[in-house]
Amino acid sequence: MELQEVICKRKSIRAYTEQEIPAETITAILEAARLAPSWKNLQCWRWLILRQKKQRQALAEVLGDWNRKVISSAPVVVVLCADPAASGVMGDKQYYLVDAAIAMEHLVLAATAHGLGTCWVGAFDEEKVKNALHIPPEFRVVALSPLGYPAQEPPAQPRKPLAEIAFFDVWGKTQPE
Ligand SMILES: Cc1cc2nc3c(=O)[nH]c(=O)nc-3n(C[C@H](O)[C@H](O)[C@H](O)COP(=O)(O)O)c2cc1C
């Protein structure tokens, strides 16, 4: 699949089939995440891949109703953690979040290219998630995502037009000329 096709195909998937994901596919998408750029190449992220039902249930139990449903539907759940001390801060910008988000998008696009669905889940009680999964105290939990073969084809969600979000040379100038 061409990159643009993968980007257009990706949507948040919130219902999954029970089909198992081959181990080599999981390795391939983690490999894509591994190659992401990061602050000073410090690679502050850690991935916790929940394949066992017991682990996924332990996580689901500490989520709110909506995200519990999203997470519980998938055969695999990805937990993205990051160590802020292994990244940088500029002013009030904490780059561990940026590092982690880029790595997640690498993973998400690679998953899409393999026919898998994902959904960034950001609404959760971090302390509860850390306790449920025994994540070391120095790590932040940045995101969760279900991973599996889609059982739905949601419509594309609307995006703002380019003219509203991209300017050329001068702030507010929407035409390149
Ligand atoms: C930082 C972030 C947090 C999100 N948190 C949640 C969430 O907790 N639960 C959920 O169902 N979707 C969540 N989403 C998915 C967004 O709702 C979704 O990306 C957006 O509506 C656009 O839809 P699309 O991904 O299908 O294009 C999150 C997305 C991002 C980027």
Ligand as a Chemical Component Dictionary entry (heavy atoms), coordinates in Angstrom:
data_LIG
# 
_chem_comp.id                   LIG 
_chem_comp.type                 NON-POLYMER 
_chem_comp.pdbx_formal_charge   0 
_chem_comp.three_letter_code    LIG 
# 
loop_
_chem_comp_atom.comp_id 
_chem_comp_atom.atom_id 
_chem_comp_atom.alt_atom_id 
_chem_comp_atom.type_symbol 
_chem_comp_atom.charge 
_chem_comp_atom.model_Cartn_x 
_chem_comp_atom.model_Cartn_y 
_chem_comp_atom.model_Cartn_z 
_chem_comp_atom.pdbx_ordinal 
LIG C1  C1  C 0 -4.703  12.118 21.955 1  
LIG C2  C2  C 0 -5.935  11.333 21.539 2  
LIG C3  C3  C 0 -6.758  10.781 22.516 3  
LIG C4  C4  C 0 -7.874  10.020 22.143 4  
LIG N1  N1  N 0 -8.621  9.406  23.128 5  
LIG C5  C5  C 0 -9.670  8.615  22.748 6  
LIG C6  C6  C 0 -10.383 7.878  23.739 7  
LIG O1  O1  O 0 -10.088 7.940  24.929 8  
LIG N2  N2  N 0 -11.390 7.071  23.314 9  
LIG C7  C7  C 0 -11.746 6.949  21.980 10 
LIG O2  O2  O 0 -12.660 6.191  21.670 11 
LIG N3  N3  N 0 -11.064 7.639  21.032 12 
LIG C8  C8  C 0 -10.051 8.452  21.378 13 
LIG N4  N4  N 0 -9.317  9.117  20.408 14 
LIG C9  C9  C 0 -9.673  8.959  18.972 15 
LIG C10 C10 C 0 -10.283 10.252 18.381 16 
LIG O3  O3  O 0 -11.586 10.412 18.895 17 
LIG C11 C11 C 0 -10.270 10.136 16.846 18 
LIG O4  O4  O 0 -8.949  10.049 16.388 19 
LIG C12 C12 C 0 -10.950 11.334 16.175 20 
LIG O5  O5  O 0 -12.313 11.385 16.502 21 
LIG C13 C13 C 0 -10.818 11.266 14.640 22 
LIG O6  O6  O 0 -11.361 10.057 14.148 23 
LIG P1  P1  P 0 -10.463 9.049  13.298 24 
LIG O7  O7  O 0 -9.314  8.605  14.161 25 
LIG O8  O8  O 0 -11.381 7.889  12.963 26 
LIG O9  O9  O 0 -9.990  9.767  12.089 27 
LIG C14 C14 C 0 -8.196  9.857  20.758 28 
LIG C15 C15 C 0 -7.340  10.408 19.783 29 
LIG C16 C16 C 0 -6.215  11.107 20.173 30 
LIG C17 C17 C 0 -5.277  11.623 19.090 31 
# 
loop_
_chem_comp_bond.comp_id 
_chem_comp_bond.atom_id_1 
_chem_comp_bond.atom_id_2 
_chem_comp_bond.value_order 
_chem_comp_bond.pdbx_ordinal 
LIG C1  C2  SING 1  
LIG C2  C3  SING 2  
LIG C2  C16 DOUB 3  
LIG C3  C4  DOUB 4  
LIG C4  N1  SING 5  
LIG C4  C14 SING 6  
LIG N1  C5  DOUB 7  
LIG C5  C6  SING 8  
LIG C5  C8  SING 9  
LIG C6  O1  DOUB 10 
LIG C6  N2  SING 11 
LIG N2  C7  SING 12 
LIG C7  O2  DOUB 13 
LIG C7  N3  SING 14 
LIG N3  C8  DOUB 15 
LIG C8  N4  SING 16 
LIG N4  C9  SING 17 
LIG N4  C14 SING 18 
LIG C9  C10 SING 19 
LIG C10 O3  SING 20 
LIG C10 C11 SING 21 
LIG C11 O4  SING 22 
LIG C11 C12 SING 23 
LIG C12 O5  SING 24 
LIG C12 C13 SING 25 
LIG C13 O6  SING 26 
LIG O6  P1  SING 27 
LIG P1  O7  DOUB 28 
LIG P1  O8  SING 29 
LIG P1  O9  SING 30 
LIG C14 C15 DOUB 31 
LIG C15 C16 SING 32 
LIG C16 C17 SING 33 
# 
